[in-house]
Amino acid sequence: MGNPNSSVSLIQRLQNRLYAIPAVTQWWAGRFARGAPHSADGPIPFARLEKALADASVAIITTGGVHLTSQTPFDMADPDGDASLREIPGDVTLADLTITHDYYNHTSAGQDLNVIFPLEHFRELAQRGIVGRVGPRHFGLMGHLEGEHLRDLQKKTAPEIAAKLRADGVDFAFLTPA
């Protein structure tokens, strides 16, 4: 995966270190949550898993900027983020993945991608019979979204992912935020 900071400017590295401080992250998240639009439909519904975990299919959704090395990187030039998605095949090797995301320190994830995209761990859980199976595809997103991009995520990208997960017979998604 190379050096995760090779294309990251000094200012971006300083921002990453600043936002790695828990109090700063909590402040930013609280500020963002107060200004975030809420659904006109009310709170997001909770869906309980209705089958045994050992019979369930899982897919991973990450906002850590994970994608195939062959895919177009997420747009880091747009200060409001990038609401597009990257499909990741279920049979991918972690060596074929990379991270494009300037808004968190992904040094640990660069050393072991399972930190942010635990595909190997879920494969092992499926092999041991703890989960039924690992889905045929997973999704990488960028977790820094504001303005119109946030609305695009809510109205377009998220419903598209949900439809694809349903088509794949996935019972639950494991979300890894960044």
C-alpha atoms as a printed R data frame, in Angstrom:
    type eleno elety resid chain resno       x       y       z
1   ATOM     1    CA   MET     A     1   0.000   0.000   0.000
2   ATOM     2    CA   GLY     A     2   2.961   2.308   0.225
3   ATOM     3    CA   ASN     A     3   3.297   5.377   2.374
4   ATOM     4    CA   PRO     A     4  -0.207   6.627   3.249
5   ATOM     5    CA   ASN     A     5   1.079  10.176   3.686
6   ATOM     6    CA   SER     A     6   3.075  10.457   0.466
7   ATOM     7    CA   SER     A     7   0.575  12.764  -1.247
8   ATOM     8    CA   VAL     A     8  -0.634  14.451   1.947
9   ATOM     9    CA   SER     A     9   0.535  18.010   2.577
10  ATOM    10    CA   LEU     A    10   2.019  19.204   5.849
11  ATOM    11    CA   ILE     A    11  -1.198  21.093   6.651
12  ATOM    12    CA   GLN     A    12  -3.270  17.964   6.041
13  ATOM    13    CA   ARG     A    13  -0.948  15.899   8.262
14  ATOM    14    CA   LEU     A    14  -1.281  18.518  11.017
15  ATOM    15    CA   GLN     A    15  -5.070  18.457  10.644
16  ATOM    16    CA   ASN     A    16  -4.996  14.660  10.894
17  ATOM    17    CA   ARG     A    17  -3.003  14.895  14.130
18  ATOM    18    CA   LEU     A    18  -5.356  17.551  15.500
19  ATOM    19    CA   TYR     A    19  -8.449  15.480  14.740
20  ATOM    20    CA   ALA     A    20  -6.780  12.423  16.296
21  ATOM    21    CA   ILE     A    21  -7.196  14.160  19.680
22  ATOM    22    CA   PRO     A    22 -10.431  12.731  21.133
23  ATOM    23    CA   ALA     A    23 -11.667  16.054  22.572
24  ATOM    24    CA   VAL     A    24 -11.203  17.793  19.211
25  ATOM    25    CA   THR     A    25 -13.003  14.988  17.388
26  ATOM    26    CA   GLN     A    26 -15.890  15.131  19.873
27  ATOM    27    CA   TRP     A    27 -16.141  18.895  19.463
28  ATOM    28    CA   TRP     A    28 -16.171  18.619  15.651
29  ATOM    29    CA   ALA     A    29 -18.733  15.788  15.671
30  ATOM    30    CA   GLY     A    30 -21.010  17.734  18.021
31  ATOM    31    CA   ARG     A    31 -20.750  20.863  15.897
32  ATOM    32    CA   PHE     A    32 -21.504  18.854  12.779
33  ATOM    33    CA   ALA     A    33 -24.434  16.975  14.346
34  ATOM    34    CA   ARG     A    34 -26.109  20.201  15.446
35  ATOM    35    CA   GLY     A    35 -26.013  21.507  11.862
36  ATOM    36    CA   ALA     A    36 -26.804  18.230  10.082
37  ATOM    37    CA   PRO     A    37 -30.147  18.001   8.334
38  ATOM    38    CA   HIS     A    38 -32.580  15.512   9.852
39  ATOM    39    CA   SER     A    39 -34.817  13.214   7.879
40  ATOM    40    CA   ALA     A    40 -38.327  14.453   7.203
41  ATOM    41    CA   ASP     A    41 -39.380  10.844   7.831
42  ATOM    42    CA   GLY     A    42 -38.200  10.951  11.435
43  ATOM    43    CA   PRO     A    43 -35.414   8.982  13.082
44  ATOM    44    CA   ILE     A    44 -33.513   6.338  11.174
45  ATOM    45    CA   PRO     A    45 -35.219   2.997  11.856
46  ATOM    46    CA   PHE     A    46 -33.429   0.215  13.681
47  ATOM    47    CA   ALA     A    47 -33.700  -3.198  12.039
48  ATOM    48    CA   ARG     A    48 -33.080  -6.204  14.254
49  ATOM    49    CA   LEU     A    49 -31.288  -9.177  12.663
50  ATOM    50    CA   GLU     A    50 -33.980 -11.834  12.312
51  ATOM    51    CA   LYS     A    51 -31.795 -14.886  11.818
52  ATOM    52    CA   ALA     A    52 -28.930 -16.496  13.649
53  ATOM    53    CA   LEU     A    53 -25.564 -14.881  12.987
54  ATOM    54    CA   ALA     A    54 -24.278 -18.270  11.825
55  ATOM    55    CA   ASP     A    55 -26.898 -18.170   9.044
56  ATOM    56    CA   ALA     A    56 -26.454 -14.515   8.108
57  ATOM    57    CA   SER     A    57 -24.583 -12.904   5.239
58  ATOM    58    CA   VAL     A    58 -22.424  -9.836   5.947
59  ATOM    59    CA   ALA     A    59 -21.014  -7.007   3.849
60  ATOM    60    CA   ILE     A    60 -18.615  -4.275   4.902
61  ATOM    61    CA   ILE     A    61 -19.296  -0.599   4.337
62  ATOM    62    CA   THR     A    62 -16.483   1.758   5.238
63  ATOM    63    CA   THR     A    63 -16.238   5.531   5.192
64  ATOM    64    CA   GLY     A    64 -12.468   5.183   5.397
65  ATOM    65    CA   GLY     A    65 -11.829   5.915   1.708
66  ATOM    66    CA   VAL     A    66 -10.953   2.285   0.887
67  ATOM    67    CA   HIS     A    67 -11.059   1.290  -2.783
68  ATOM    68    CA   LEU     A    68  -9.364  -0.914  -5.360
69  ATOM    69    CA   THR     A    69  -6.019   0.414  -6.541
70  ATOM    70    CA   SER     A    70  -7.459   0.220 -10.076
71  ATOM    71    CA   GLN     A    71 -10.417   2.497  -9.221
72  ATOM    72    CA   THR     A    72 -10.539   6.273  -9.422
73  ATOM    73    CA   PRO     A    73  -9.468   7.747  -6.060
74  ATOM    74    CA   PHE     A    74 -11.951   9.762  -4.026
75  ATOM    75    CA   ASP     A    75 -11.914  13.498  -4.784
76  ATOM    76    CA   MET     A    76  -9.728  15.138  -2.150
77  ATOM    77    CA   ALA     A    77  -9.776  18.511  -3.913
78  ATOM    78    CA   ASP     A    78 -13.452  19.145  -3.095
79  ATOM    79    CA   PRO     A    79 -13.633  20.629   0.443
80  ATOM    80    CA   ASP     A    80 -17.163  19.217   0.844
81  ATOM    81    CA   GLY     A    81 -16.021  15.667   0.129
82  ATOM    82    CA   ASP     A    82 -17.020  13.016  -2.393
83  ATOM    83    CA   ALA     A    83 -20.364  11.195  -2.103
84  ATOM    84    CA   SER     A    84 -19.552   8.535  -4.673
85  ATOM    85    CA   LEU     A    85 -19.089   4.880  -3.818
86  ATOM    86    CA   ARG     A    86 -16.541   2.255  -4.747
87  ATOM    87    CA   GLU     A    87 -17.654  -1.359  -5.090
88  ATOM    88    CA   ILE     A    88 -15.163  -3.822  -3.690
89  ATOM    89    CA   PRO     A    89 -15.478  -7.467  -4.778
90  ATOM    90    CA   GLY     A    90 -15.826 -10.008  -1.985
91  ATOM    91    CA   ASP     A    91 -12.915 -12.073  -3.271
92  ATOM    92    CA   VAL     A    92 -10.435  -9.175  -3.350
93  ATOM    93    CA   THR     A    93  -7.025  -9.480  -1.745
94  ATOM    94    CA   LEU     A    94  -6.132  -6.687   0.646
95  ATOM    95    CA   ALA     A    95  -3.002  -5.998  -1.411
96  ATOM    96    CA   ASP     A    96  -5.319  -4.805  -4.211
97  ATOM    97    CA   LEU     A    97  -6.836  -2.109  -1.976
98  ATOM    98    CA   THR     A    98  -5.695   1.375  -1.036
99  ATOM    99    CA   ILE     A    99  -6.970   4.348   0.974
100 ATOM   100    CA   THR     A   100  -7.726   7.790  -0.430
101 ATOM   101    CA   HIS     A   101  -8.835   9.979   2.468
102 ATOM   102    CA   ASP     A   102  -7.046  13.032   3.858
103 ATOM   103    CA   TYR     A   103  -9.309  13.639   6.860
104 ATOM   104    CA   TYR     A   104  -8.048  11.010   9.289
105 ATOM   105    CA   ASN     A   105  -4.738   9.461  10.201
106 ATOM   106    CA   HIS     A   106  -4.696   6.093   8.465
107 ATOM   107    CA   THR     A   107  -1.175   5.067   9.423
108 ATOM   108    CA   SER     A   108  -2.449   1.992  11.323
109 ATOM   109    CA   ALA     A   109  -4.827   1.074   8.505
110 ATOM   110    CA   GLY     A   110  -1.925   1.425   6.090
111 ATOM   111    CA   GLN     A   111  -0.035  -1.187   8.097
112 ATOM   112    CA   ASP     A   112  -3.037  -3.537   8.392
113 ATOM   113    CA   LEU     A   113  -6.079  -2.709   6.298
114 ATOM   114    CA   ASN     A   114  -8.206  -4.954   8.536
115 ATOM   115    CA   VAL     A   115  -8.178  -2.034  11.007
116 ATOM   116    CA   ILE     A   116 -10.651  -0.141   8.808
117 ATOM   117    CA   PHE     A   117 -11.770  -2.893   6.400
118 ATOM   118    CA   PRO     A   118 -11.872  -6.188   8.356
119 ATOM   119    CA   LEU     A   119 -12.515  -8.458   5.385
120 ATOM   120    CA   GLU     A   120  -9.971 -11.100   6.397
121 ATOM   121    CA   HIS     A   121 -11.515 -11.249   9.874
122 ATOM   122    CA   PHE     A   122 -14.996 -11.804   8.450
123 ATOM   123    CA   ARG     A   123 -13.664 -14.489   6.113
124 ATOM   124    CA   GLU     A   124 -12.219 -16.232   9.150
125 ATOM   125    CA   LEU     A   125 -15.510 -15.857  11.062
126 ATOM   126    CA   ALA     A   126 -17.360 -17.409   8.094
127 ATOM   127    CA   GLN     A   127 -14.838 -20.236   7.889
128 ATOM   128    CA   ARG     A   128 -15.366 -20.945  11.613
129 ATOM   129    CA   GLY     A   129 -19.173 -20.889  11.185
130 ATOM   130    CA   ILE     A   130 -19.702 -17.804  13.350
131 ATOM   131    CA   VAL     A   131 -21.225 -15.874  10.436
132 ATOM   132    CA   GLY     A   132 -22.932 -17.594   7.532
133 ATOM   133    CA   ARG     A   133 -21.046 -16.044   4.651
134 ATOM   134    CA   VAL     A   134 -19.246 -12.943   3.470
135 ATOM   135    CA   GLY     A   135 -21.188 -11.058   0.808
136 ATOM   136    CA   PRO     A   136 -20.052 -10.919  -2.820
137 ATOM   137    CA   ARG     A   137 -19.338  -7.182  -2.677
138 ATOM   138    CA   HIS     A   138 -18.565  -4.445  -0.199
139 ATOM   139    CA   PHE     A   139 -18.516  -0.664  -0.394
140 ATOM   140    CA   GLY     A   140 -15.979   2.056   0.198
141 ATOM   141    CA   LEU     A   141 -17.053   5.638   0.789
142 ATOM   142    CA   MET     A   142 -15.421   8.829   1.941
143 ATOM   143    CA   GLY     A   143 -16.520   9.890   5.403
144 ATOM   144    CA   HIS     A   144 -16.026  13.636   5.096
145 ATOM   145    CA   LEU     A   145 -19.205  14.973   3.491
146 ATOM   146    CA   GLU     A   146 -20.900  18.310   3.792
147 ATOM   147    CA   GLY     A   147 -23.491  20.393   1.954
148 ATOM   148    CA   GLU     A   148 -24.922  18.968  -1.238
149 ATOM   149    CA   HIS     A   149 -22.694  15.895  -1.000
150 ATOM   150    CA   LEU     A   150 -24.357  14.873   2.250
151 ATOM   151    CA   ARG     A   151 -27.758  15.098   0.569
152 ATOM   152    CA   ASP     A   152 -26.407  13.054  -2.363
153 ATOM   153    CA   LEU     A   153 -25.280  10.375   0.084
154 ATOM   154    CA   GLN     A   154 -28.684  10.277   1.759
155 ATOM   155    CA   LYS     A   155 -30.829  10.452  -1.381
156 ATOM   156    CA   LYS     A   156 -28.724   8.626  -3.968
157 ATOM   157    CA   THR     A   157 -25.633   6.741  -2.772
158 ATOM   158    CA   ALA     A   158 -27.056   5.098   0.384
159 ATOM   159    CA   PRO     A   159 -30.245   3.859  -1.352
160 ATOM   160    CA   GLU     A   160 -28.091   2.488  -4.201
161 ATOM   161    CA   ILE     A   161 -25.925   0.579  -1.722
162 ATOM   162    CA   ALA     A   162 -29.008  -0.730   0.123
163 ATOM   163    CA   ALA     A   163 -30.521  -2.000  -3.146
164 ATOM   164    CA   LYS     A   164 -27.281  -3.771  -4.081
165 ATOM   165    CA   LEU     A   165 -27.012  -5.366  -0.634
166 ATOM   166    CA   ARG     A   166 -30.596  -6.604  -0.913
167 ATOM   167    CA   ALA     A   167 -29.866  -8.018  -4.389
168 ATOM   168    CA   ASP     A   168 -26.821  -9.817  -2.952
169 ATOM   169    CA   GLY     A   169 -28.897 -11.359  -0.148
170 ATOM   170    CA   VAL     A   170 -26.878  -9.598   2.546
171 ATOM   171    CA   ASP     A   171 -28.515  -9.733   5.966
172 ATOM   172    CA   PHE     A   172 -26.432  -7.126   7.744
173 ATOM   173    CA   ALA     A   173 -23.760  -4.564   6.991
174 ATOM   174    CA   PHE     A   174 -20.780  -3.989   9.224
175 ATOM   175    CA   LEU     A   175 -20.016  -0.252   9.163
176 ATOM   176    CA   THR     A   176 -16.519   1.060   9.815
177 ATOM   177    CA   PRO     A   177 -16.403   4.836  10.211
178 ATOM   178    CA   ALA     A   178 -13.366   7.007   9.683
